């Protein structure tokens, strides 16, 4: 069978090498030299596969194949809904399984709104204030990208599921008491972008929590963070006399 045409062809050769090494009787050329070549190929390709996946930002691969740190093939997982609802997307988040690492992926490097929401779904219990603020900040950037594909997709999803962003709002309220000035500003700004671009109603509770936690930290806000927070409250039409 020819090797796969996707970028994960390095996973093909370890399997071939193993089969050649373990079952020489089924190979046309079963001489010692052929078996030796197969073993060497297997060893080399396992290392190649390990290098490939060690550099990956997330445990999942676009085609659903996974590799251990030693380069061994692991069971496949179901792909993110992003690949189903967005044909042609480079969906890299796998759902339906437990996180393979305690580390939260780099949220700022995710390429779609669905990917951000999938990461939050899988890692919410492990997220720190900076992770939650990065989620809101990245969502804001994604829906403002030129072309508007992410904005259109999220608008349609919110029409079908108005509570779609509520889990992320719950996470924001949960981490705010531990958050520093910059995460507070990022969360406020990200939510306000949803309000401004999509008419999203976050409810007054999260804004009151932002106001409460921001006031004692006013001296820690940079000029940009303070400006972003002021803009956020203005867009949400929420008065915050203690802040501004």
FENDA-V261346 format. One line per field, one symbol per residue. phi: phi as a letter, one per 30 degrees, with the letter a starting at -180 (. if undefined). A space follows every 10 residues. Layout:
phi: ???
This chain:
phi: .ddddddcdd dddedddddd ddbddccecc dedddddddd dddddddddd dedddddbdd cecjdbbddd jddcedbdde dddddbeidd dbcccibded bdddedddcd cbdddddddd edcedcdced dddddddded dddcddjidd dddddddddd bececdeddd ddddcedcdc ddeddddedd dddddddbid cdiddddddd ddddedcedc dddddddddd ddddddhcdb ddcb
